[in-house]
């Protein structure tokens, strides 16, 4: 996919989005570690900017702390559905697109409310 096609695809997404978030991964033992910064979130998933994306198809649990005024932490299983490797001279940030697999509906609605508030 060309860079121009990637930009067009990003613009066709169907849910509201907003840059934000520090994320934590919850590994099998329940331990939490810093994962990355979410750059774009919707009720369906998010983009994490990183020069070391995981492989497409990788699955893991995330904890997503939503800031004020929501002050709620959502948790869900995610899957890497696409990645963008670092490319010198590209205007697009490297990272990975994650799809939420089991985000509870009330958390999805909370994300929508947070985005509306954040956009003012």
The first five atom37 places (N, CA, C, CB, O) and aatype in JSON, in Angstrom:
{
  "aatype": [20, 20, 20, 20, 20, 20, 20, 20, 20, 20, 20, 20, 20, 20, 20, 20, 20, 20, 20, 20, 20, 20, 20, 20, 20, 20, 20, 20, 20, 20, 20, 20, 20, 20, 20, 20, 20, 20, 20, 20, 20, 20, 20, 20, 20, 20, 20, 20, 20, 20, 20, 20, 20, 20, 20, 20, 20, 20, 20, 20, 20, 20, 20, 20, 20, 20, 20, 20, 20, 20, 20, 20, 20, 20, 20, 20, 20, 20, 20, 20, 20, 20, 20, 20, 20, 20, 20, 20, 20, 20, 20, 20, 20, 20, 20, 20, 20, 20, 20, 20, 20, 20, 20, 20, 20, 20, 20, 20, 20, 20, 20, 20, 20, 20, 20, 20, 20, 20, 20, 20],
  "atom_mask": [
    [1, 1, 1, 1, 1],
    [1, 1, 1, 1, 1],
    [1, 1, 1, 1, 1],
    [1, 1, 1, 1, 1],
    [1, 1, 1, 1, 1],
    [1, 1, 1, 1, 1],
    [1, 1, 1, 1, 1],
    [1, 1, 1, 1, 1],
    [1, 1, 1, 1, 1],
    [1, 1, 1, 1, 1],
    [1, 1, 1, 1, 1],
    [1, 1, 1, 1, 1],
    [1, 1, 1, 1, 1],
    [1, 1, 1, 1, 1],
    [1, 1, 1, 1, 1],
    [1, 1, 1, 1, 1],
    [1, 1, 1, 1, 1],
    [1, 1, 1, 1, 1],
    [1, 1, 1, 1, 1],
    [1, 1, 1, 1, 1],
    [1, 1, 1, 1, 1],
    [1, 1, 1, 1, 1],
    [1, 1, 1, 1, 1],
    [1, 1, 1, 1, 1],
    [1, 1, 1, 1, 1],
    [1, 1, 1, 1, 1],
    [1, 1, 1, 1, 1],
    [1, 1, 1, 1, 1],
    [1, 1, 1, 1, 1],
    [1, 1, 1, 1, 1],
    [1, 1, 1, 1, 1],
    [1, 1, 1, 1, 1],
    [1, 1, 1, 1, 1],
    [1, 1, 1, 1, 1],
    [1, 1, 1, 1, 1],
    [1, 1, 1, 1, 1],
    [1, 1, 1, 1, 1],
    [1, 1, 1, 1, 1],
    [1, 1, 1, 1, 1],
    [1, 1, 1, 1, 1],
    [1, 1, 1, 1, 1],
    [1, 1, 1, 1, 1],
    [1, 1, 1, 1, 1],
    [1, 1, 1, 1, 1],
    [1, 1, 1, 1, 1],
    [1, 1, 1, 1, 1],
    [1, 1, 1, 1, 1],
    [1, 1, 1, 1, 1],
    [1, 1, 1, 1, 1],
    [1, 1, 1, 1, 1],
    [1, 1, 1, 1, 1],
    [1, 1, 1, 1, 1],
    [1, 1, 1, 1, 1],
    [1, 1, 1, 1, 1],
    [1, 1, 1, 1, 1],
    [1, 1, 1, 1, 1],
    [1, 1, 1, 1, 1],
    [1, 1, 1, 1, 1],
    [1, 1, 1, 1, 1],
    [1, 1, 1, 1, 1],
    [1, 1, 1, 1, 1],
    [1, 1, 1, 1, 1],
    [1, 1, 1, 1, 1],
    [1, 1, 1, 1, 1],
    [1, 1, 1, 1, 1],
    [1, 1, 1, 1, 1],
    [1, 1, 1, 1, 1],
    [1, 1, 1, 1, 1],
    [1, 1, 1, 1, 1],
    [1, 1, 1, 1, 1],
    [1, 1, 1, 1, 1],
    [1, 1, 1, 1, 1],
    [1, 1, 1, 1, 1],
    [1, 1, 1, 1, 1],
    [1, 1, 1, 1, 1],
    [1, 1, 1, 1, 1],
    [1, 1, 1, 1, 1],
    [1, 1, 1, 1, 1],
    [1, 1, 1, 1, 1],
    [1, 1, 1, 1, 1],
    [1, 1, 1, 1, 1],
    [1, 1, 1, 1, 1],
    [1, 1, 1, 1, 1],
    [1, 1, 1, 1, 1],
    [1, 1, 1, 1, 1],
    [1, 1, 1, 1, 1],
    [1, 1, 1, 1, 1],
    [1, 1, 1, 1, 1],
    [1, 1, 1, 1, 1],
    [1, 1, 1, 1, 1],
    [1, 1, 1, 1, 1],
    [1, 1, 1, 1, 1],
    [1, 1, 1, 1, 1],
    [1, 1, 1, 1, 1],
    [1, 1, 1, 1, 1],
    [1, 1, 1, 1, 1],
    [1, 1, 1, 1, 1],
    [1, 1, 1, 1, 1],
    [1, 1, 1, 1, 1],
    [1, 1, 1, 1, 1],
    [1, 1, 1, 1, 1],
    [1, 1, 1, 1, 1],
    [1, 1, 1, 1, 1],
    [1, 1, 1, 1, 1],
    [1, 1, 1, 1, 1],
    [1, 1, 1, 1, 1],
    [1, 1, 1, 1, 1],
    [1, 1, 1, 1, 1],
    [1, 1, 1, 1, 1],
    [1, 1, 1, 1, 1],
    [1, 1, 1, 1, 1],
    [1, 1, 1, 1, 1],
    [1, 1, 1, 1, 1],
    [1, 1, 1, 1, 1],
    [1, 1, 1, 1, 1],
    [1, 1, 1, 1, 1],
    [1, 1, 1, 1, 1],
    [1, 1, 1, 1, 1],
    [1, 1, 1, 1, 1],
    [1, 1, 1, 1, 1]
  ],
  "atom_positions": [
    [[0.85, -1.17, 0.0], [0.0, 0.0, 0.0], [0.9, 1.24, 0.0], [-0.97, -0.01, 1.23], [1.85, 1.32, 0.79]],
    [[0.61, 2.18, -0.88], [1.41, 3.4, -0.94], [1.08, 4.32, 0.22], [1.17, 4.13, -2.27], [0.06, 4.16, 0.89]],
    [[1.95, 5.29, 0.45], [1.71, 6.24, 1.55], [0.42, 7.0, 1.32], [2.9, 7.22, 1.68], [-0.34, 7.22, 2.26]],
    [[0.15, 7.41, 0.09], [-1.09, 8.14, -0.21], [-2.31, 7.27, 0.05], [-1.09, 8.62, -1.67], [-3.32, 7.76, 0.57]],
    [[-2.24, 5.98, -0.31], [-3.36, 5.07, -0.05], [-3.59, 4.9, 1.45], [-3.11, 3.71, -0.71], [-4.73, 4.81, 1.9]],
    [[-2.5, 4.84, 2.22], [-2.63, 4.7, 3.68], [-3.33, 5.92, 4.28], [-1.24, 4.52, 4.33], [-4.17, 5.77, 5.17]],
    [[-2.99, 7.11, 3.79], [-3.63, 8.33, 4.29], [-5.12, 8.3, 3.94], [-2.96, 9.59, 3.7], [-5.96, 8.63, 4.78]],
    [[-5.46, 7.92, 2.71], [-6.85, 7.85, 2.3], [-7.62, 6.83, 3.14], [-6.96, 7.51, 0.82], [-8.76, 7.09, 3.54]],
    [[-7.01, 5.68, 3.39], [-7.65, 4.65, 4.21], [-7.91, 5.17, 5.62], [-6.77, 3.37, 4.26], [-8.98, 4.94, 6.18]],
    [[-6.94, 5.87, 6.19], [-7.1, 6.42, 7.54], [-8.26, 7.4, 7.59], [-5.82, 7.1, 8.0], [-8.96, 7.48, 8.6]],
    [[-8.47, 8.15, 6.51], [-9.53, 9.15, 6.49], [-10.91, 8.52, 6.32], [-9.28, 10.15, 5.38], [-11.92, 9.19, 6.57]],
    [[-10.99, 7.26, 5.9], [-12.28, 6.6, 5.69], [-12.79, 5.88, 6.93], [-12.16, 5.63, 4.55], [-13.88, 5.3, 6.88]],
    [[-12.06, 5.89, 8.0], [-12.48, 5.17, 9.21], [-13.83, 5.69, 9.68], [-11.44, 5.32, 10.32], [-14.15, 6.86, 9.51]],
    [[-14.62, 4.79, 10.27], [-16.01, 5.14, 10.56], [-16.28, 5.66, 11.95], [-16.85, 3.98, 10.32], [-17.37, 6.18, 12.19]],
    [[-15.36, 5.55, 12.89], [-15.62, 5.99, 14.25], [-14.82, 7.24, 14.58], [-15.29, 4.88, 15.26], [-13.77, 7.49, 13.99]],
    [[-15.34, 8.04, 15.52], [-14.62, 9.21, 15.97], [-13.26, 8.83, 16.52], [-15.43, 9.96, 17.03], [-13.1, 7.75, 17.1]],
    [[-12.28, 9.7, 16.35], [-10.94, 9.42, 16.81], [-10.35, 10.65, 17.46], [-10.07, 8.94, 15.66], [-10.76, 11.78, 17.18]],
    [[-9.38, 10.43, 18.32], [-8.68, 11.52, 18.96], [-7.33, 11.01, 19.44], [-9.5, 12.1, 20.12], [-7.25, 9.88, 19.93]],
    [[-6.28, 11.8, 19.33], [-4.98, 11.36, 19.84], [-4.98, 11.4, 21.36], [-3.84, 12.24, 19.28], [-5.57, 12.31, 21.95]],
    [[-4.33, 10.46, 22.01], [-4.2, 10.45, 23.46], [-3.31, 9.35, 23.97], [-5.53, 10.33, 24.09], [-2.44, 8.9, 23.22]],
    [[-3.45, 8.93, 25.1], [-3.25, 7.72, 25.87], [-1.85, 7.15, 26.05], [-4.02, 6.74, 25.29], [-1.06, 7.01, 25.11]],
    [[-1.59, 6.85, 27.27], [-0.48, 6.0, 27.64], [-1.09, 4.63, 27.9], [0.33, 6.55, 28.91], [-2.11, 4.54, 28.59]],
    [[-0.51, 3.6, 27.36], [-1.11, 2.26, 27.47], [-0.24, 1.33, 28.27], [-1.35, 1.68, 26.09], [0.99, 1.48, 28.32]],
    [[-0.86, 0.39, 28.9], [-0.16, -0.67, 29.62], [-0.63, -2.01, 29.09], [-0.4, -0.58, 31.15], [-1.81, -2.22, 28.84]],
    [[0.31, -2.92, 28.91], [-0.06, -4.28, 28.53], [-0.18, -5.09, 29.8], [0.99, -4.91, 27.55], [0.59, -4.91, 30.74]],
    [[-1.14, -5.97, 29.83], [-1.3, -6.87, 30.97], [-0.87, -8.24, 30.46], [-2.79, -6.88, 31.54], [-1.58, -8.86, 29.67]],
    [[0.28, -8.72, 30.91], [0.76, -10.01, 30.41], [0.1, -11.15, 31.17], [2.28, -10.09, 30.54], [-0.7, -10.93, 32.08]],
    [[0.45, -12.38, 30.8], [-0.22, -13.56, 31.32], [-0.22, -13.62, 32.85], [0.43, -14.8, 30.77], [-1.17, -14.14, 33.45]],
    [[0.82, -13.1, 33.49], [0.89, -13.13, 34.94], [0.11, -12.02, 35.61], [2.3, -13.06, 35.37], [0.06, -11.96, 36.84]],
    [[-0.49, -11.14, 34.83], [-1.25, -10.03, 35.39], [-0.39, -8.8, 35.67], [-1.92, -10.47, 36.64], [-0.9, -7.79, 36.16]],
    [[0.9, -8.89, 35.38], [1.78, -7.75, 35.59], [1.54, -6.68, 34.53], [3.25, -8.19, 35.58], [1.22, -7.0, 33.38]],
    [[1.71, -5.44, 34.91], [1.5, -4.32, 33.99], [2.84, -3.7, 33.66], [0.53, -3.27, 34.59], [3.66, -3.46, 34.54]],
    [[3.05, -3.44, 32.38], [4.26, -2.78, 31.92], [3.89, -1.7, 30.93], [5.26, -3.79, 31.29], [2.85, -1.77, 30.27]],
    [[4.74, -0.69, 30.83], [4.5, 0.37, 29.85], [4.53, -0.22, 28.46], [5.54, 1.52, 29.99], [5.41, -1.02, 28.14]],
    [[3.58, 0.16, 27.63], [3.47, -0.4, 26.29], [3.75, 0.64, 25.22], [2.09, -0.99, 26.08], [4.53, 0.38, 24.3]],
    [[3.15, 1.81, 25.32], [3.35, 2.83, 24.3], [2.34, 3.93, 24.41], [3.3, 2.22, 22.92], [1.56, 3.99, 25.37]],
    [[2.36, 4.8, 23.44], [1.44, 5.93, 23.4], [0.43, 5.73, 22.28], [2.2, 7.25, 23.21], [0.79, 5.54, 21.12]],
    [[-0.85, 5.77, 22.65], [-1.9, 5.71, 21.65], [-2.01, 7.04, 20.95], [-3.25, 5.31, 22.29], [-2.07, 8.09, 21.6]],
    [[-2.04, 7.01, 19.64], [-2.09, 8.24, 18.87], [-3.47, 8.5, 18.29], [-1.09, 8.2, 17.76], [-3.77, 9.62, 17.87]],
    [[-4.29, 7.51, 18.27], [-5.57, 7.6, 17.59], [-6.46, 6.51, 18.18], [-5.42, 7.47, 16.03], [-6.1, 5.34, 18.13]],
    [[-7.6, 6.88, 18.72], [-8.46, 5.87, 19.33], [-9.89, 6.04, 18.86], [-8.39, 5.95, 20.87], [-10.35, 7.14, 18.57]],
    [[-10.58, 4.92, 18.79], [-12.01, 4.91, 18.52], [-12.59, 3.75, 19.3], [-12.32, 4.79, 16.97], [-11.86, 3.02, 19.97]],
    [[-13.89, 3.57, 19.22], [-14.52, 2.45, 19.9], [-14.09, 1.13, 19.28], [-16.04, 2.59, 19.87], [-14.29, 0.08, 19.9]],
    [[-13.51, 1.14, 18.09], [-13.13, -0.09, 17.41], [-11.67, -0.48, 17.56], [-13.44, 0.03, 15.98], [-11.31, -1.63, 17.32]],
    [[-10.83, 0.48, 17.95], [-9.41, 0.16, 18.06], [-8.58, 1.41, 18.21], [-8.95, -0.62, 16.85], [-9.11, 2.5, 18.47]],
    [[-7.26, 1.27, 18.06], [-6.38, 2.41, 18.17], [-5.08, 2.17, 17.44], [-6.13, 2.74, 19.62], [-4.74, 1.03, 17.1]],
    [[-4.36, 3.25, 17.22], [-3.03, 3.21, 16.62], [-2.02, 3.49, 17.71], [-2.89, 4.24, 15.46], [-2.18, 4.41, 18.5]],
    [[-0.97, 2.68, 17.76], [0.12, 2.91, 18.7], [1.37, 3.22, 17.89], [0.35, 1.67, 19.64], [1.82, 2.4, 17.08]],
    [[1.92, 4.41, 18.11], [3.15, 4.8, 17.45], [4.35, 4.1, 18.08], [3.33, 6.32, 17.5], [4.58, 4.24, 19.28]],
    [[5.09, 3.36, 17.29], [6.28, 2.66, 17.78], [7.16, 2.26, 16.61], [5.88, 1.42, 18.61], [6.67, 1.97, 15.52]],
    [[8.46, 2.25, 16.84], [9.38, 1.79, 15.8], [9.54, 0.27, 15.87], [10.77, 2.47, 15.95], [10.18, -0.33, 15.01]],
    [[8.95, -0.36, 16.91], [9.03, -1.82, 17.07], [7.63, -2.43, 17.18], [9.86, -2.17, 18.31], [7.28, -2.97, 18.23]],
    [[6.83, -2.36, 16.11], [5.49, -2.92, 16.21], [5.53, -4.44, 16.32], [4.66, -2.52, 14.99], [6.48, -5.09, 15.88]],
    [[4.5, -5.0, 16.93], [4.36, -6.45, 16.99], [3.88, -6.96, 15.65], [3.38, -6.88, 18.12], [3.47, -6.19, 14.78]],
    [[3.94, -8.25, 15.48], [3.54, -8.87, 14.21], [2.03, -8.79, 14.01], [3.99, -10.33, 14.17], [1.27, -8.81, 14.98]],
    [[1.6, -8.69, 12.76], [0.18, -8.75, 12.43], [-0.39, -10.07, 12.95], [-0.05, -8.61, 10.89], [0.21, -11.13, 12.77]],
    [[-1.54, -9.98, 13.61], [-2.17, -11.16, 14.19], [-1.84, -11.38, 15.66], [-1.78, -12.36, 13.42], [-2.51, -12.17, 16.32]],
    [[-0.82, -10.68, 16.18], [-0.49, -10.82, 17.61], [-1.66, -10.33, 18.45], [0.81, -10.02, 17.96], [-2.31, -9.35, 18.1]],
    [[-1.94, -11.02, 19.55], [-3.03, -10.65, 20.46], [-2.49, -10.47, 21.87], [-4.16, -11.72, 20.44], [-1.57, -11.16, 22.29]],
    [[-3.08, -9.51, 22.58], [-2.68, -9.23, 23.96], [-3.75, -8.38, 24.61], [-1.31, -8.53, 24.02], [-4.59, -7.8, 23.94]],
    [[-3.71, -8.32, 25.95], [-4.66, -7.5, 26.71], [-4.06, -6.14, 26.97], [-5.05, -8.19, 28.05], [-2.88, -6.01, 27.29]],
    [[-4.89, -5.12, 26.83], [-4.48, -3.76, 27.11], [-5.31, -3.18, 28.24], [-4.61, -2.88, 25.87], [-6.47, -3.56, 28.44]],
    [[-4.71, -2.28, 28.96], [-5.41, -1.45, 29.93], [-5.33, -0.03, 29.38], [-4.79, -1.56, 31.4], [-4.24, 0.46, 29.09]],
    [[-6.47, 0.62, 29.24], [-6.54, 1.92, 28.6], [-7.07, 2.94, 29.6], [-7.43, 1.88, 27.33], [-8.28, 3.01, 29.82]],
    [[-6.19, 3.74, 30.21], [-6.65, 4.75, 31.16], [-7.13, 6.01, 30.44], [-5.52, 5.11, 32.14], [-6.36, 6.69, 29.78]],
    [[-8.41, 6.3, 30.59], [-8.96, 7.52, 29.99], [-8.85, 8.66, 30.99], [-10.45, 7.31, 29.55], [-9.24, 8.51, 32.15]],
    [[-8.32, 9.79, 30.56], [-8.11, 10.91, 31.48], [-9.41, 11.64, 31.83], [-7.13, 11.9, 30.87], [-10.49, 11.28, 31.37]],
    [[-9.26, 12.67, 32.65], [-10.41, 13.49, 33.07], [-11.12, 14.04, 31.84], [-9.95, 14.64, 33.99], [-10.47, 14.35, 30.85]],
    [[-12.41, 14.17, 31.89], [-13.29, 13.99, 33.04], [-13.78, 12.55, 33.21], [-14.47, 14.91, 32.91], [-14.52, 12.27, 34.15]],
    [[-13.37, 11.63, 32.33], [-13.88, 10.25, 32.4], [-13.29, 9.51, 33.59], [-13.56, 9.5, 31.1], [-14.03, 8.92, 34.38]],
    [[-11.98, 9.52, 33.71], [-11.26, 8.85, 34.8], [-11.72, 7.4, 34.96], [-11.46, 9.61, 36.11], [-12.1, 6.97, 36.05]],
    [[-11.67, 6.68, 33.87], [-12.06, 5.27, 33.86], [-10.96, 4.48, 33.15], [-13.44, 5.06, 33.16], [-10.32, 4.99, 32.23]],
    [[-10.75, 3.26, 33.59], [-9.78, 2.4, 32.94], [-10.52, 1.28, 32.23], [-8.75, 1.82, 33.97], [-11.26, 0.52, 32.85]],
    [[-10.33, 1.2, 30.93], [-10.93, 0.12, 30.15], [-9.91, -0.97, 29.91], [-11.48, 0.65, 28.8], [-8.71, -0.7, 29.85]],
    [[-10.38, -2.19, 29.78], [-9.5, -3.31, 29.47], [-10.12, -4.13, 28.37], [-9.23, -4.17, 30.73], [-11.33, -4.31, 28.32]],
    [[-9.27, -4.64, 27.48], [-9.78, -5.52, 26.44], [-8.64, -6.27, 25.76], [-10.57, -4.72, 25.41], [-7.47, -5.91, 25.87]],
    [[-9.02, -7.31, 25.06], [-8.11, -8.07, 24.22], [-8.01, -7.31, 22.89], [-8.61, -9.55, 24.0], [-9.01, -6.82, 22.37]],
    [[-6.8, -7.22, 22.37], [-6.56, -6.52, 21.1], [-5.81, -7.43, 20.14], [-5.77, -5.21, 21.33], [-5.15, -8.38, 20.55]],
    [[-5.94, -7.1, 18.86], [-5.19, -7.82, 17.83], [-4.54, -6.79, 16.9], [-6.13, -8.78, 17.03], [-5.16, -5.8, 16.52]],
    [[-3.3, -7.05, 16.54], [-2.61, -6.19, 15.57], [-3.19, -6.52, 14.2], [-1.04, -6.41, 15.6], [-3.09, -7.66, 13.74]],
    [[-3.79, -5.52, 13.54], [-4.4, -5.76, 12.23], [-3.6, -5.15, 11.09], [-5.8, -5.2, 12.22], [-3.79, -5.54, 9.93]],
    [[-2.72, -4.21, 11.4], [-1.82, -3.68, 10.37], [-0.62, -3.03, 11.04], [-2.55, -2.67, 9.45], [-0.68, -2.64, 12.21]],
    [[0.46, -2.91, 10.3], [1.62, -2.2, 10.81], [2.25, -1.35, 9.74], [2.64, -3.18, 11.37], [2.1, -1.57, 8.54]],
    [[2.96, -0.37, 10.23], [3.69, 0.54, 9.34], [5.11, 0.61, 9.89], [3.01, 1.97, 9.27], [5.35, 1.15, 10.97]],
    [[6.05, 0.07, 9.12], [7.44, 0.08, 9.53], [8.03, 1.48, 9.33], [8.26, -0.97, 8.73], [7.52, 2.27, 8.55]],
    [[9.1, 1.76, 10.06], [9.81, 3.01, 9.9], [10.34, 3.1, 8.48], [10.96, 3.14, 10.93], [10.89, 2.13, 7.95]],
    [[10.16, 4.24, 7.86], [10.66, 4.48, 6.52], [11.24, 5.88, 6.48], [9.54, 4.3, 5.45], [10.53, 6.87, 6.66]],
    [[12.54, 5.96, 6.24], [13.22, 7.25, 6.21], [12.56, 8.14, 5.15], [14.73, 7.08, 5.91], [12.36, 7.73, 4.01]],
    [[12.24, 9.36, 5.55], [11.62, 10.31, 4.65], [10.1, 10.25, 4.61], [12.14, 10.1, 3.29], [9.47, 11.11, 4.0]],
    [[9.49, 9.24, 5.25], [8.03, 9.14, 5.26], [7.45, 10.18, 6.22], [7.58, 7.71, 5.66], [8.04, 10.49, 7.26]],
    [[6.3, 10.7, 5.86], [5.61, 11.63, 6.75], [4.69, 10.9, 7.72], [4.8, 12.64, 5.93], [4.1, 11.51, 8.61]],
    [[4.56, 9.59, 7.56], [3.69, 8.8, 8.42], [4.5, 8.14, 9.53], [2.95, 7.73, 7.6], [5.58, 7.6, 9.29]],
    [[3.97, 8.2, 10.75], [4.64, 7.64, 11.9], [4.6, 6.11, 11.87], [4.0, 8.16, 13.19], [3.57, 5.53, 11.53]],
    [[5.7, 5.44, 12.21], [5.67, 3.99, 12.27], [4.83, 3.53, 13.46], [7.1, 3.42, 12.37], [4.71, 4.25, 14.45]],
    [[4.27, 2.36, 13.36], [3.48, 1.84, 14.46], [2.57, 0.71, 14.02], [2.66, 2.94, 15.08], [2.82, 0.06, 13.01]],
    [[1.52, 0.48, 14.81], [0.61, -0.62, 14.53], [-0.82, -0.23, 14.83], [1.01, -1.85, 15.33], [-1.1, 0.52, 15.77]],
    [[-1.72, -0.75, 14.03], [-3.14, -0.57, 14.25], [-3.71, -1.76, 14.99], [-3.88, -0.36, 12.92], [-3.51, -2.91, 14.59]],
    [[-4.42, -1.48, 16.08], [-4.99, -2.54, 16.91], [-6.5, -2.53, 16.81], [-4.56, -2.38, 18.37], [-7.13, -1.48, 16.77]],
    [[-7.08, -3.7, 16.78], [-8.53, -3.87, 16.79], [-8.92, -4.37, 18.17], [-9.01, -4.85, 15.66], [-8.33, -5.33, 18.67]],
    [[-9.93, -3.72, 18.78], [-10.46, -4.2, 20.05], [-11.32, -5.44, 19.78], [-11.29, -3.08, 20.78], [-12.2, -5.41, 18.92]],
    [[-11.06, -6.51, 20.5], [-11.79, -7.76, 20.26], [-12.95, -7.97, 21.22], [-10.86, -8.92, 20.36], [-13.97, -8.56, 20.85]],
    [[-12.81, -7.5, 22.45], [-13.86, -7.76, 23.45], [-14.13, -6.55, 24.34], [-13.48, -8.95, 24.31], [-14.43, -6.7, 25.52]],
    [[-14.01, -5.36, 23.77], [-14.26, -4.15, 24.54], [-15.74, -4.1, 24.93], [-13.84, -2.89, 23.74], [-16.6, -4.1, 24.05]],
    [[-16.04, -4.04, 26.22], [-17.45, -3.95, 26.63], [-18.12, -2.7, 26.04], [-17.56, -3.93, 28.18], [-17.48, -1.66, 25.88]],
    [[-19.39, -2.82, 25.72], [-20.12, -1.72, 25.09], [-20.09, -0.46, 25.94], [-21.57, -2.13, 24.83], [-19.99, 0.65, 25.4]],
    [[-20.17, -0.59, 27.27], [-20.15, 0.61, 28.1], [-18.77, 1.3, 28.01], [-20.47, 0.26, 29.57], [-18.7, 2.53, 28.09]],
    [[-17.69, 0.54, 27.84], [-16.37, 1.15, 27.65], [-16.28, 1.82, 26.28], [-15.25, 0.09, 27.79], [-15.69, 2.89, 26.15]],
    [[-16.87, 1.2, 25.26], [-16.89, 1.81, 23.92], [-17.64, 3.14, 23.96], [-17.56, 0.84, 22.9], [-17.2, 4.12, 23.37]],
    [[-18.77, 3.17, 24.66], [-19.53, 4.41, 24.79], [-18.74, 5.46, 25.58], [-20.88, 4.14, 25.47], [-18.82, 6.65, 25.28]],
    [[-17.99, 5.01, 26.59], [-17.15, 5.92, 27.37], [-16.09, 6.54, 26.48], [-16.49, 5.18, 28.56], [-15.82, 7.74, 26.57]],
    [[-15.48, 5.74, 25.61], [-14.48, 6.26, 24.68], [-15.11, 7.3, 23.76], [-13.85, 5.12, 23.84], [-14.53, 8.35, 23.52]],
    [[-16.3, 7.0, 23.23], [-17.0, 7.97, 22.37], [-17.24, 9.29, 23.12], [-18.34, 7.39, 21.87], [-17.03, 10.37, 22.57]],
    [[-17.7, 9.2, 24.38], [-17.94, 10.42, 25.17], [-16.64, 11.18, 25.4], [-18.6, 10.06, 26.52], [-16.61, 12.41, 25.3]],
    [[-15.58, 10.46, 25.71], [-14.29, 11.11, 25.95], [-13.83, 11.85, 24.7], [-13.24, 10.08, 26.37], [-13.35, 12.98, 24.79]],
    [[-13.97, 11.22, 23.54], [-13.55, 11.85, 22.27], [-14.37, 13.11, 22.02], [-13.71, 10.87, 21.08], [-13.82, 14.15, 21.65]],
    [[-15.69, 13.03, 22.23], [-16.52, 14.23, 22.03], [-16.09, 15.35, 22.97], [-18.01, 13.89, 22.26], [-16.02, 16.51, 22.55]],
    [[-15.81, 15.03, 24.23], [-15.37, 16.03, 25.2], [-14.0, 16.59, 24.8], [-15.31, 15.42, 26.61], [-13.77, 17.8, 24.87]],
    [[-13.11, 15.71, 24.4], [-11.74, 16.09, 24.05], [-11.72, 17.02, 22.82], [-10.88, 14.83, 23.78], [-10.91, 17.94, 22.74]],
    [[-12.61, 16.78, 21.9], [-12.67, 17.61, 20.69], [-13.33, 18.95, 20.96], [-13.42, 16.88, 19.58], [-13.21, 19.89, 20.17]],
    [[-14.05, 19.02, 22.08], [-14.67, 20.26, 22.52], [-15.75, 20.7, 21.63], [-13.68, 21.31, 22.62], [-16.36, 21.74, 21.88]]
  ]
}
